[in-house]
C-alpha cells in the first residue's frame, strides 16, 4: 500500500518501482488522502491491472488514513511504503520465494535510506544497510525489553511500514481495538502491537524496499529545510482533538510525545504482553530529548529537570537518574561503536560512493543498487 497526499513529484517513482515485479499475484494500492494536485492523473497513467486507486472521502490524519487504506487491500499479506519510497527490482519476487521456504506471519528486512535532492544537495544514500542470510527472531521478548526501556531502540521491531504482515494479524488487531493504527505514529504503534499477536518474525537479510526522505515528506522535514516547521505543524494540526495518553506530560509539543504515546497506548491495548512491565520514564525522556533534537525543536535537559514537579503529576521522574542517563558512558560508547562498525561496513561496500551523490530519483537509485549487487553476485558465483 502507498498512502499519499499531494506528492505527485515522488509518487510515480514509488508506483513504478512497486510494479517492477514479475509476479502477477500482487496488488499495489494507492490511497489518496484528498490530494489537490495531479495525483489522480498520475495513477491513471499506469496501465497495469495490479494497480488500485482509492480516494479518502475527506482529509484524514495519518493513522486514520492508514486504516482507510488497509480496508481496501486484498491479499494474504500487507505492507505500507511511503510515496517517496521504493521497492527493489524483483524484491517482491525474491520475497515470495523465501516465503515458500520459510513460512512466517511477519517478514522484515534491512533497508537503505535515500535522501531526495533538496536544499541544494544532490540525492544521496544517507544509510546503507548490511546484507546477510535470513534468520528468525522472537518478537515478544524483544518488545518487552524495549518497552521497559521507554521505547529506546524501538526500530529493532518490525511494523506494518516496510515489513510484510499476514492479513489475519491486522484483522485480529482491528477486532481487538476497533482499528489497527491508534496514535500519532502508526508505524511505531504497530511495532509494539505486532509482538502481541506474532511470536516470531523473519529477517530477510536483504533489502526489499528503500526508505525515501523528500522535501514534502515528514522524513524530509525532520532533516531540515525551509518547509520543516510548516510540515510538522500541519501534521499535528490534522489530528484535531487528538488525546494524548494520560500518563504523558502535555507541556511539550505533541510531536515530542509521538514515541511514548504509541508505546503506552499499545501497552494498554495488549496487557497480556506487557503486564508487569515497569517503564523507565527517565530513559523515555532521554529518547524524547533525542527526538526533539532531530526535529529541530527546542527542549533541553535542564528544562526537563526544572519542570520535574509538573512532570511528576503524570509519571515518576528522577533528576539524578535523568542526568546520569544523559551522560552515561554506555550511550556514548554504544554510539561510537555503532559509528565505527558502520564505517568498517562502508569501506568495502559497493554502494559507498552513493552516500555522496546518487541518482536524482529513487526509482533510478534502486535500479542502480540492484545492478551493482547482481554484478557482484555474478562475479562471486552466488545469488544476487
NUFI-206022 format. One line per 8 residues: their letters; for each residue x, y, z of C-alpha. Coordinates in steps of 0.5 Angstrom, whole numbers, plus 500, padded with zeros to 3 digits. Layout:
! NUFI-206022
A = X/Y/Z  ...
! end
This chain:
! NUFI-206022
XXXXXXXX = 500/500/500  502/507/498  499/512/502  500/519/499  498/526/499  500/532/494  507/529/493  506/528/485
XXXXXXXX = 513/530/485  516/523/488  509/518/488  510/516/480  517/513/482  514/510/488  509/506/484  514/505/478
XXXXXXXX = 518/501/483  513/497/486  510/495/479  517/493/477  516/486/480  515/479/475  509/476/480  502/478/478
XXXXXXXX = 500/476/485  501/483/487  496/489/489  499/496/489  494/500/493  495/508/492  491/511/498  490/519/496
XXXXXXXX = 489/523/502  485/528/499  490/531/494  489/537/490  495/536/486  496/532/480  496/525/484  489/522/481
XXXXXXXX = 492/523/474  499/520/475  496/514/478  491/513/472  497/514/467  500/507/469  496/502/465  497/496/470
XXXXXXXX = 492/491/473  496/490/479  495/498/481  489/500/485  487/507/487  482/509/492  481/516/495  479/518/502
XXXXXXXX = 472/521/503  475/527/507  482/529/509  484/525/515  490/525/520  496/520/518  493/514/523  486/514/520
XXXXXXXX = 488/515/513  493/508/514  486/505/517  482/507/511  488/504/506  488/498/510  481/497/509  481/497/501
XXXXXXXX = 487/492/501  487/485/498  491/479/499  494/475/505  500/479/507  500/487/507  505/492/508  506/500/507
XXXXXXXX = 511/504/504  511/512/503  510/516/497  517/518/497  520/510/498  521/505/493  521/497/492  527/494/490
XXXXXXXX = 527/491/483  525/484/484  524/485/491  517/482/492  519/476/487  525/474/492  521/475/498  516/471/495
XXXXXXXX = 521/465/494  523/466/501  516/466/504  515/459/501  522/456/504  521/460/511  514/461/513  512/466/518
XXXXXXXX = 507/472/520  512/477/519  518/479/515  522/485/516  529/487/512  535/492/513  533/498/508  538/503/505
XXXXXXXX = 536/511/507  535/515/501  535/523/502  532/526/495  535/532/492  534/538/497  537/544/500  542/545/494
XXXXXXXX = 545/538/495  544/532/491  541/526/492  545/521/497  544/515/501  544/517/508  544/510/510  547/504/507
XXXXXXXX = 544/497/510  548/491/511  547/484/507  546/478/511  543/471/511  536/470/513  534/469/520  528/468/525
XXXXXXXX = 528/472/532  523/473/537  518/479/538  515/479/545  522/478/549  525/484/545  518/488/545  518/488/553
XXXXXXXX = 525/489/553  524/496/549  518/498/553  522/497/559  527/502/557  522/507/555  522/505/548  529/506/547
XXXXXXXX = 531/503/540  524/501/538  527/501/531  529/494/532  522/492/532  518/490/525  512/494/524  507/495/518
XXXXXXXX = 511/500/515  517/497/511  515/490/513  510/485/511  505/482/516  500/477/515  493/480/514  490/475/519
XXXXXXXX = 494/479/524  492/486/522  484/483/522  486/481/530  488/488/531  482/491/529  477/486/532  481/488/539
XXXXXXXX = 482/495/539  477/497/533  482/500/529  490/498/527  493/505/528  492/509/534  497/514/536  501/520/532
XXXXXXXX = 506/515/529  502/509/526  509/505/525  511/506/532  505/504/535  504/497/530  512/496/532  509/495/540
XXXXXXXX = 503/491/538  505/486/533  509/482/538  503/481/542  500/477/536  506/474/533  511/470/536  517/471/531
XXXXXXXX = 519/475/525  524/473/519  529/478/518  530/477/510  537/479/510  537/483/504  533/490/503  526/489/499
XXXXXXXX = 525/497/500  528/503/501  526/509/505  526/516/502  526/523/505  524/528/500  522/536/501  515/535/503
XXXXXXXX = 515/529/507  515/528/514  522/525/514  525/530/510  522/536/514  526/533/520  532/533/516  531/541/516
XXXXXXXX = 530/546/510  525/552/510  519/548/510  520/544/516  516/548/521  510/548/516  510/541/515  511/539/522
XXXXXXXX = 505/544/524  501/541/519  502/534/521  500/536/528  494/540/526  491/535/522  490/531/529  485/536/531
XXXXXXXX = 482/533/538  488/528/539  488/525/546  495/524/549  496/518/554  494/521/561  501/519/564  505/523/559
XXXXXXXX = 507/530/561  503/535/556  507/541/557  512/540/551  510/540/544  506/534/542  511/531/537  516/530/542
XXXXXXXX = 511/525/545  510/521/539  514/515/541  512/515/549  504/516/546  505/510/542  508/505/547  504/507/552
XXXXXXXX = 497/506/548  500/499/545  501/497/553  494/499/555  491/495/548  495/489/550  496/488/557  497/480/556
XXXXXXXX = 504/482/553  506/488/557  503/486/564  509/487/570  513/492/565  515/498/569  517/503/564  523/507/566
XXXXXXXX = 521/514/565  528/517/566  530/513/560  524/515/556  526/523/557  532/521/554  529/519/548  524/525/548
XXXXXXXX = 530/529/548  534/526/542  527/526/538  527/534/540  534/535/537  532/531/531  526/535/530  530/542/531
XXXXXXXX = 525/543/537  527/547/543  528/543/549  534/542/554  535/537/559  536/543/564  529/545/563  526/538/564
XXXXXXXX = 529/538/571  527/545/572  520/542/571  520/536/574  515/537/579  510/539/574  512/532/570  511/528/577
XXXXXXXX = 504/529/576  504/525/571  510/520/572  516/519/576  522/522/575  529/522/578  533/528/576  539/524/578
XXXXXXXX = 538/518/574  536/523/568  542/527/569  546/520/569  543/517/563  544/523/559  552/523/560  552/515/562
XXXXXXXX = 558/512/558  554/506/555  550/511/551  557/515/548  561/508/548  555/505/544  554/511/539  562/511/538
XXXXXXXX = 562/503/537  556/504/532  559/509/528  566/505/528  562/499/526  558/503/520  565/506/518  568/499/517
XXXXXXXX = 562/497/513  563/502/508  570/501/507  569/495/502  561/497/501  560/497/493  555/503/494  559/507/499
XXXXXXXX = 560/512/493  552/513/493  553/516/500  556/523/497  552/523/490  546/518/488  541/519/482  536/524/482
XXXXXXXX = 530/520/484  529/514/488  527/509/482  534/510/479  537/509/485  534/502/487  536/500/479  543/502/480
XXXXXXXX = 543/499/487  540/492/484  545/492/478  551/493/483  549/487/487  548/483/481  554/484/478  558/482/485
XXXXXXXX = 553/476/485  555/474/478  563/475/480  563/471/486  558/466/483  553/467/489  546/469/488  545/477/488
! end
